[in-house]
Amino acid sequence: MDSSTLIGMVSIITAGLTIGLGAIGPALGEGRAVAQAMTAIAQQPDESGTITRTLFVGLAMIESTAIYALVVAMILIFANPFWDHFVRTGG
């Protein structure tokens, strides 16, 4: 196995781990936030508008974490700086 194959393999495995772990955390956080919001709305139906608005802002912040993980995974696969190094050295 040459070094460019090894770099490609490590990049793909790292990208998979990044998006996998980057998706699990926000999913758990979003589920917990929605459950707590539903409980709060059930206890205080008059405040449902405020709770819903705050929930959506929180969900957007949580979702941005997953998007960052996706961007890192895409960079590892499509814009990995080690690829250029091995192409220049003839590997």
N, CA, C and O atoms as a MOPAC input file, in Angstrom:
PM7 MOZYME 1SCF
protein

 N      0.85200 1    -1.18100 1     0.00000 1
 C      0.00000 1     0.00000 1     0.00000 1
 C      0.89300 1     1.23700 1     0.00000 1
 O      1.71800 1     1.41400 1     0.89600 1
 N      0.72500 1     2.09200 1    -1.00900 1
 C      1.54300 1     3.29300 1    -1.06300 1
 C      0.94800 1     4.38100 1    -0.17400 1
 O     -0.15800 1     4.24800 1     0.34900 1
 N      1.71400 1     5.46000 1    -0.02100 1
 C      1.32000 1     6.50300 1     0.92900 1
 C      0.07400 1     7.26600 1     0.47700 1
 O     -0.70700 1     7.70700 1     1.31900 1
 N     -0.13000 1     7.43200 1    -0.84100 1
 C     -1.32300 1     8.15400 1    -1.28600 1
 C     -2.58700 1     7.34000 1    -1.00500 1
 O     -3.63000 1     7.90900 1    -0.68400 1
 N     -2.50100 1     6.03300 1    -1.12300 1
 C     -3.63600 1     5.18000 1    -0.77900 1
 C     -3.93400 1     5.25800 1     0.70600 1
 O     -5.09300 1     5.29700 1     1.11800 1
 N     -2.88000 1     5.27900 1     1.50100 1
 C     -3.06000 1     5.38200 1     2.95000 1
 C     -3.68900 1     6.71600 1     3.33300 1
 O     -4.57400 1     6.76400 1     4.18700 1
 N     -3.23400 1     7.80200 1     2.70200 1
 C     -3.82100 1     9.12600 1     2.97900 1
 C     -5.28900 1     9.14600 1     2.57800 1
 O     -6.12200 1     9.68500 1     3.30600 1
 N     -5.61100 1     8.57200 1     1.44300 1
 C     -7.00300 1     8.52700 1     1.00200 1
 C     -7.86800 1     7.71700 1     1.94000 1
 O     -8.98600 1     8.11700 1     2.26400 1
 N     -7.35300 1     6.57200 1     2.37800 1
 C     -8.10400 1     5.71900 1     3.29100 1
 C     -8.34000 1     6.40700 1     4.63200 1
 O     -9.45000 1     6.36100 1     5.16300 1
 N     -7.32700 1     7.03100 1     5.17300 1
 C     -7.46400 1     7.73000 1     6.45600 1
 C     -8.41100 1     8.92100 1     6.31600 1
 O     -9.19200 1     9.20200 1     7.22500 1
 N     -8.34800 1     9.62100 1     5.18100 1
 C     -9.25200 1    10.75800 1     4.96400 1
 C    -10.70100 1    10.30600 1     4.92300 1
 O    -11.56500 1    10.94500 1     5.52200 1
 N    -10.97200 1     9.23400 1     4.23600 1
 C    -12.34900 1     8.75500 1     4.11900 1
 C    -12.85800 1     8.23600 1     5.45900 1
 O    -14.00200 1     8.50100 1     5.82900 1
 N    -12.03400 1     7.50900 1     6.18100 1
 C    -12.46400 1     7.00900 1     7.49200 1
 C    -12.69000 1     8.16400 1     8.45800 1
 O    -13.66300 1     8.16100 1     9.21300 1
 N    -11.80200 1     9.14600 1     8.44000 1
 C    -11.97200 1    10.30500 1     9.32400 1
 C    -13.20400 1    11.11300 1     8.95100 1
 O    -13.90400 1    11.61300 1     9.83200 1
 N    -13.47900 1    11.24900 1     7.66200 1
 C    -14.69300 1    11.96500 1     7.23700 1
 C    -15.94300 1    11.22600 1     7.69800 1
 O    -16.91400 1    11.85300 1     8.12300 1
 N    -15.92700 1     9.90800 1     7.61900 1
 C    -17.07300 1     9.12800 1     8.08500 1
 C    -17.28800 1     9.26500 1     9.58000 1
 O    -18.41700 1     9.42400 1    10.04300 1
 N    -16.19400 1     9.20200 1    10.33400 1
 C    -16.31400 1     9.37700 1    11.78300 1
 C    -16.77500 1    10.78600 1    12.13900 1
 O    -17.56500 1    10.97500 1    13.06400 1
 N    -16.27900 1    11.76900 1    11.40000 1
 C    -16.65500 1    13.16300 1    11.67400 1
 C    -18.13500 1    13.38700 1    11.46600 1
 O    -18.79600 1    13.97300 1    12.32300 1
 N    -18.66600 1    12.93700 1    10.35400 1
 C    -20.09300 1    13.16800 1    10.09500 1
 C    -20.94600 1    12.28200 1    10.98800 1
 O    -22.04600 1    12.67500 1    11.37700 1
 N    -20.45100 1    11.08400 1    11.32100 1
 C    -21.22000 1    10.21200 1    12.20800 1
 C    -21.34600 1    10.78200 1    13.60400 1
 O    -22.44700 1    10.88400 1    14.14400 1
 N    -20.22900 1    11.15200 1    14.18300 1
 C    -20.26500 1    11.73400 1    15.53100 1
 C    -20.87500 1    13.12800 1    15.51200 1
 O    -21.53100 1    13.54500 1    16.46600 1
 N    -20.64800 1    13.84900 1    14.40500 1
 C    -21.21300 1    15.19200 1    14.29500 1
 C    -22.71100 1    15.19100 1    14.10700 1
 O    -23.35400 1    16.21700 1    14.33000 1
 N    -23.28500 1    14.08300 1    13.70700 1
 C    -24.73500 1    14.00200 1    13.54800 1
 C    -25.41400 1    13.44300 1    14.78900 1
 O    -26.55600 1    13.79400 1    15.08500 1
 N    -24.72200 1    12.57900 1    15.51400 1
 C    -25.33400 1    11.96000 1    16.69900 1
 C    -25.56000 1    12.99100 1    17.79600 1
 O    -26.63600 1    13.03300 1    18.39400 1
 N    -24.56900 1    13.81400 1    18.06200 1
 C    -24.69400 1    14.80700 1    19.13300 1
 C    -25.83600 1    15.78800 1    18.91500 1
 O    -26.68000 1    15.94400 1    19.79700 1
 N    -25.88700 1    16.45500 1    17.76400 1
 C    -27.00800 1    17.37300 1    17.52100 1
 C    -28.36700 1    16.67500 1    17.50200 1
 O    -29.36400 1    17.25900 1    17.92400 1
 N    -28.41800 1    15.44600 1    17.02200 1
 C    -29.70400 1    14.73300 1    17.01000 1
 C    -30.20600 1    14.50400 1    18.42500 1
 O    -31.38600 1    14.70200 1    18.71500 1
 N    -29.31100 1    14.09100 1    19.29400 1
 C    -29.71100 1    13.90100 1    20.69100 1
 C    -30.10700 1    15.22800 1    21.33600 1
 O    -31.07700 1    15.28900 1    22.09100 1
 N    -29.36100 1    16.28500 1    21.04000 1
 C    -29.67500 1    17.60100 1    21.59400 1
 C    -31.00900 1    18.13500 1    21.10000 1
 O    -31.78100 1    18.70500 1    21.87200 1
 N    -31.28200 1    17.94900 1    19.80400 1
 C    -32.56100 1    18.40900 1    19.25700 1
 C    -33.72700 1    17.63200 1    19.84700 1
 O    -34.77100 1    18.20900 1    20.15300 1
 N    -33.55400 1    16.34200 1    20.00500 1
 C    -34.62000 1    15.54700 1    20.60600 1
 C    -34.91500 1    15.98400 1    22.03100 1
 O    -36.07400 1    16.07700 1    22.43400 1
 N    -33.87300 1    16.24700 1    22.77900 1
 C    -34.06000 1    16.69400 1    24.16800 1
 C    -34.70400 1    18.08200 1    24.20200 1
 O    -35.57700 1    18.33300 1    25.03300 1
 N    -34.28600 1    18.98600 1    23.31300 1
 C    -34.85300 1    20.34200 1    23.29200 1
 C    -36.33500 1    20.31300 1    22.92800 1
 O    -37.13900 1    21.02100 1    23.53400 1
 N    -36.69100 1    19.50400 1    21.94900 1
 C    -38.10400 1    19.42100 1    21.54900 1
 C    -38.93600 1    18.80600 1    22.65900 1
 O    -40.04900 1    19.26000 1    22.92200 1
 N    -38.41000 1    17.77600 1    23.31600 1
 C    -39.15200 1    17.15700 1    24.42300 1
 C    -39.38900 1    18.14800 1    25.55400 1
 O    -40.48100 1    18.20700 1    26.12000 1
 N    -38.36200 1    18.92400 1    25.87800 1
 C    -38.51300 1    19.91500 1    26.95100 1
 C    -39.46800 1    21.02600 1    26.52700 1
 O    -40.23200 1    21.52900 1    27.35100 1
 N    -39.43600 1    21.41100 1    25.26800 1
 C    -40.34900 1    22.44900 1    24.79200 1
 C    -41.79200 1    21.95600 1    24.82300 1
 O    -42.69500 1    22.70700 1    25.19000 1
 N    -42.01500 1    20.70100 1    24.44000 1
 C    -43.37400 1    20.14900 1    24.48000 1
 C    -43.89300 1    20.08100 1    25.91600 1
 O    -45.06900 1    20.33800 1    26.17100 1
 N    -43.01600 1    19.73600 1    26.84200 1
 C    -43.40100 1    19.70700 1    28.25400 1
 C    -43.74600 1    21.11700 1    28.74300 1
 O    -44.72400 1    21.30800 1    29.46700 1
 N    -42.94800 1    22.08600 1    28.34600 1
 C    -43.19500 1    23.46800 1    28.76300 1
 C    -44.48900 1    24.01100 1    28.15800 1
 O    -45.23700 1    24.72500 1    28.82500 1
 N    -44.75000 1    23.67200 1    26.89700 1
 C    -45.99500 1    24.12500 1    26.26000 1
 C    -47.19900 1    23.46400 1    26.92400 1
 O    -48.24000 1    24.09600 1    27.10300 1
 N    -47.05400 1    22.19500 1    27.28800 1
 C    -48.15900 1    21.50800 1    27.95400 1
 C    -48.45000 1    22.11700 1    29.32100 1
 O    -49.60300 1    22.15900 1    29.74900 1
 N    -47.41800 1    22.58400 1    30.00200 1
 C    -47.61300 1    23.16700 1    31.32700 1
 C    -48.06200 1    24.62400 1    31.25200 1
 O    -48.78300 1    25.09100 1    32.13300 1
 N    -47.64100 1    25.35300 1    30.20200 1
 C    -48.00300 1    26.76800 1    30.06400 1
 C    -48.46200 1    27.04200 1    28.62800 1
 O    -47.69200 1    27.57900 1    27.83200 1
 N    -49.68100 1    26.68800 1    28.29400 1
 C    -50.13200 1    26.86300 1    26.90800 1
 C    -50.19200 1    28.32400 1    26.46800 1
 O    -50.10400 1    28.60100 1    25.27200 1
 N    -50.33800 1    29.25200 1    27.38600 1
 C    -50.38700 1    30.67200 1    27.02000 1
 C    -49.04100 1    31.17000 1    26.48800 1
 O    -49.00600 1    32.12700 1    25.71500 1
 N    -47.97200 1    30.55800 1    26.87600 1
 C    -46.62800 1    30.97900 1    26.46800 1
 C    -46.11000 1    30.16400 1    25.28000 1
 O    -44.90600 1    30.15600 1    25.02300 1
 N    -46.97800 1    29.49600 1    24.56900 1
 C    -46.52700 1    28.60400 1    23.48900 1
 C    -45.80500 1    29.36100 1    22.37100 1
 O    -44.87100 1    28.82700 1    21.77300 1
 N    -46.22300 1    30.58900 1    22.08400 1
 C    -45.55300 1    31.36200 1    21.03300 1
 C    -44.10900 1    31.67900 1    21.38600 1
 O    -43.20600 1    31.53000 1    20.56300 1
 N    -43.90800 1    32.11400 1    22.60700 1
 C    -42.54200 1    32.43500 1    23.04900 1
 C    -41.68100 1    31.18000 1    23.12200 1
 O    -40.52000 1    31.19200 1    22.71200 1
 N    -42.24700 1    30.10900 1    23.63900 1
 C    -41.48600 1    28.85700 1    23.75400 1
 C    -41.14000 1    28.32100 1    22.36800 1
 O    -40.02100 1    27.85600 1    22.14500 1
 N    -42.07800 1    28.38100 1    21.44800 1
 C    -41.82600 1    27.88300 1    20.08900 1
 C    -40.74900 1    28.70100 1    19.39200 1
 O    -39.86800 1    28.14100 1    18.74000 1
 N    -40.81300 1    30.01500 1    19.52500 1
 C    -39.80400 1    30.87400 1    18.90000 1
 C    -38.41400 1    30.59200 1    19.48100 1
 O    -37.43400 1    30.48700 1    18.74400 1
 N    -38.34300 1    30.47300 1    20.79300 1
 C    -37.06100 1    30.15700 1    21.43200 1
 C    -36.57800 1    28.77200 1    21.02300 1
 O    -35.38000 1    28.55900 1    20.83800 1
 N    -37.49800 1    27.83900 1    20.88400 1
 C    -37.12700 1    26.48500 1    20.45200 1
 C    -36.51200 1    26.50700 1    19.05700 1
 O    -35.49600 1    25.85500 1    18.81400 1
 N    -37.12100 1    27.25200 1    18.14300 1
 C    -36.59100 1    27.28500 1    16.77000 1
 C    -35.20200 1    27.92200 1    16.71900 1
 O    -34.34200 1    27.46600 1    15.96500 1
 N    -34.97800 1    28.94800 1    17.49800 1
 C    -33.64500 1    29.55700 1    17.53700 1
 C    -32.63500 1    28.55300 1    18.10100 1
 O    -31.52300 1    28.42700 1    17.58800 1
 N    -33.02700 1    27.84800 1    19.14900 1
 C    -32.14200 1    26.83800 1    19.72900 1
 C    -31.87000 1    25.69500 1    18.77400 1
 O    -30.74100 1    25.21100 1    18.69100 1
 N    -32.89500 1    25.25500 1    18.04600 1
 C    -32.69900 1    24.17300 1    17.08000 1
 C    -31.76300 1    24.60400 1    15.95700 1
 O    -30.95900 1    23.80600 1    15.47700 1
 N    -31.86500 1    25.85700 1    15.53800 1
 C    -30.95300 1    26.34400 1    14.49600 1
 C    -29.50800 1    26.34700 1    14.99500 1
 O    -28.58500 1    25.99800 1    14.25900 1
 N    -29.32800 1    26.74200 1    16.24000 1
 C    -27.96300 1    26.73900 1    16.79900 1
 C    -27.42500 1    25.31900 1    16.91600 1
 O    -26.25400 1    25.06900 1    16.63200 1
 N    -28.28100 1    24.39000 1    17.33500 1
 C    -27.85000 1    22.99400 1    17.45400 1
 C    -27.53900 1    22.42100 1    16.06800 1
 O    -26.55600 1    21.70000 1    15.89800 1
 N    -28.37000 1    22.73900 1    15.09100 1
 C    -28.17200 1    22.20400 1    13.74900 1
 C    -26.88800 1    22.72700 1    13.12000 1
 O    -26.28600 1    22.04900 1    12.28700 1
 N    -26.46600 1    23.92400 1    13.50900 1
 C    -25.23000 1    24.45600 1    12.93300 1
 C    -24.03600 1    23.57600 1    13.28700 1
 O    -23.07400 1    23.51400 1    12.52200 1
 N    -24.07900 1    22.90100 1    14.42100 1
 C    -22.98800 1    21.99700 1    14.78100 1
 C    -22.88400 1    20.84700 1    13.78200 1
 O    -21.78600 1    20.47200 1    13.37200 1
 N    -24.01200 1    20.29800 1    13.40000 1
 C    -24.00100 1    19.21500 1    12.40900 1
 C    -23.52200 1    19.72000 1    11.05700 1
 O    -22.83500 1    19.00100 1    10.33000 1
 N    -23.87900 1    20.94400 1    10.72100 1
 C    -23.43900 1    21.50100 1     9.43800 1
 C    -21.92800 1    21.70500 1     9.44400 1
 O    -21.26700 1    21.46100 1     8.43400 1
 N    -21.37500 1    22.14900 1    10.57000 1
 C    -19.92000 1    22.28100 1    10.67100 1
 C    -19.23400 1    20.93000 1    10.48900 1
 O    -18.20500 1    20.84000 1     9.81900 1
 N    -19.79300 1    19.89400 1    11.07500 1
 C    -19.21700 1    18.54900 1    10.90800 1
 C    -19.28200 1    18.11500 1     9.45400 1
 O    -18.34500 1    17.49900 1     8.94600 1
 N    -20.37800 1    18.43100 1     8.78300 1
 C    -20.49500 1    18.09300 1     7.36000 1
 C    -19.44600 1    18.83600 1     6.53800 1
 O    -18.85000 1    18.26200 1     5.62700 1
 N    -19.22200 1    20.09400 1     6.85100 1
 C    -18.22700 1    20.88200 1     6.10800 1
 C    -16.82800 1    20.30200 1     6.31500 1
 O    -16.04800 1    20.20200 1     5.36800 1
 N    -16.51400 1    19.92200 1     7.54700 1
 C    -15.19800 1    19.32900 1     7.81500 1
 C    -15.04900 1    18.01600 1     7.05300 1
 O    -13.98500 1    17.74400 1     6.49600 1
 N    -16.09500 1    17.20500 1     7.02300 1
 C    -16.03300 1    15.94100 1     6.28300 1
 C    -15.85100 1    16.18400 1     4.79100 1
 O    -15.08600 1    15.47500 1     4.13800 1
 N    -16.54300 1    17.17500 1     4.24600 1
 C    -16.38900 1    17.48200 1     2.82400 1
 C    -14.98800 1    17.98200 1     2.52200 1
 O    -14.42600 1    17.63900 1     1.48200 1
 N    -14.40900 1    18.78900 1     3.41100 1
 C    -13.03900 1    19.26600 1     3.21200 1
 C    -12.07200 1    18.09700 1     3.24100 1
 O    -11.14400 1    18.04400 1     2.43400 1
 N    -12.27200 1    17.16000 1     4.15600 1
 C    -11.38100 1    16.00100 1     4.23800 1
 C    -11.43200 1    15.16000 1     2.96300 1
 O    -10.42500 1    14.57900 1     2.55900 1
 N    -12.58400 1    15.09600 1     2.34300 1
 C    -12.71400 1    14.26000 1     1.15300 1
 C    -12.29500 1    15.01600 1    -0.11500 1
 O    -11.53100 1    14.49500 1    -0.92700 1
 N    -12.80000 1    16.25100 1    -0.28100 1
 C    -12.62300 1    16.93200 1    -1.56700 1
 C    -11.53200 1    17.99700 1    -1.59000 1
 O    -11.06000 1    18.35200 1    -2.66900 1
 N    -11.12300 1    18.51100 1    -0.45400 1
 C    -10.11900 1    19.57700 1    -0.44300 1
 C     -8.99900 1    19.27600 1     0.53900 1
 O     -8.48000 1    20.17700 1     1.19800 1
 N     -8.63900 1    18.03400 1     0.63100 1
 C     -7.58700 1    17.63500 1     1.55700 1
 C     -6.24600 1    18.17800 1     1.07600 1
 O     -5.85100 1    17.89600 1    -0.05400 1
 N     -5.53700 1    18.94600 1     1.89700 1
 C     -4.26700 1    19.52100 1     1.45200 1
 C     -3.18400 1    18.47500 1     1.23700 1
 O     -2.21300 1    18.74200 1     0.53000 1
 N     -3.32000 1    17.30800 1     1.81900 1
 C     -2.31000 1    16.27000 1     1.61800 1
 C     -2.36100 1    15.68900 1     0.21200 1
 O     -1.35200 1    15.17600 1    -0.27100 1
 N     -3.52000 1    15.75700 1    -0.46500 1
 C     -3.61200 1    15.27400 1    -1.84100 1
 C     -2.67800 1    16.05700 1    -2.74500 1
 O     -1.94800 1    15.47500 1    -3.54700 1
 N     -2.70100 1    17.39100 1    -2.61500 1
 C     -1.83500 1    18.22300 1    -3.45800 1
 C     -0.36300 1    17.92100 1    -3.20500 1
 O      0.43800 1    17.90400 1    -4.13900 1
 N     -0.01200 1    17.68800 1    -1.97000 1
 C      1.37800 1    17.38200 1    -1.63500 1
 C      1.83400 1    16.10300 1    -2.34200 1
 O      2.93000 1    16.06000 1    -2.90100 1
 N      1.00300 1    15.07200 1    -2.31700 1
 C      1.40500 1    13.80900 1    -2.93100 1
 C      1.33800 1    13.86700 1    -4.44700 1
 O      2.09200 1    13.16800 1    -5.12400 1
 N      0.45800 1    14.68000 1    -4.98400 1
 C      0.42200 1    14.84500 1    -6.44700 1
 C      1.67800 1    15.56400 1    -6.91900 1
 O      2.26100 1    15.19600 1    -7.93900 1
 N      2.10600 1    16.61000 1    -6.16300 1
 C      3.31400 1    17.35700 1    -6.54100 1
 C      4.57300 1    16.50600 1    -6.42900 1
 O      5.47600 1    16.62200 1    -7.25700 1
 N      4.63900 1    15.65100 1    -5.41200 1
 C      5.84100 1    14.83500 1    -5.24300 1
 C      5.84500 1    13.61400 1    -6.14900 1
 O      6.81200 1    12.85300 1    -6.17100 1
 N      4.77000 1    13.43100 1    -6.89000 1
 C      4.73900 1    12.32400 1    -7.83400 1
 C      4.23900 1    11.03400 1    -7.25100 1
 O      4.43700 1     9.97000 1    -7.83800 1
 N      3.58800 1    11.10400 1    -6.09600 1
 C      3.09200 1     9.88100 1    -5.45000 1
 C      1.79100 1     9.48700 1    -5.96100 1
 O      1.23500 1     8.48000 1    -5.52300 1

